[in-house]
């Protein structure tokens, strides 16, 4: 199973109310997580500038999985 995370440039300082998509931690790449990451990435790039945020993906590897799961519900 794939994992994904949303990252941003080091110079980006988020407002305290911004969505951070689990603070850049790896989460299972479920359809819900993929939709949420894409939407948040598009919004944050509109706010902070093109290329300020991006999504990374990797293949799940048991030795690298940190056990983090996406919190909350996806209602998109």
Rosetta blueprint (number, residue, H / E / L):
1 X L
2 X E
3 X E
4 X E
5 X E
6 X E
7 X E
8 X E
9 X L
10 X L
11 X L
12 X L
13 X L
14 X L
15 X L
16 X L
17 X L
18 X L
19 X L
20 X L
21 X L
22 X H
23 X H
24 X H
25 X L
26 X L
27 X E
28 X E
29 X L
30 X L
31 X H
32 X H
33 X H
34 X H
35 X H
36 X H
37 X H
38 X H
39 X H
40 X H
41 X H
42 X H
43 X H
44 X H
45 X H
46 X H
47 X H
48 X H
49 X L
50 X L
51 X L
52 X L
53 X E
54 X E
55 X E
56 X E
57 X E
58 X E
59 X E
60 X L
61 X L
62 X L
63 X L
64 X L
65 X L
66 X L
67 X L
68 X L
69 X L
70 X L
71 X L
72 X L
73 X L
74 X L
75 X L
76 X L
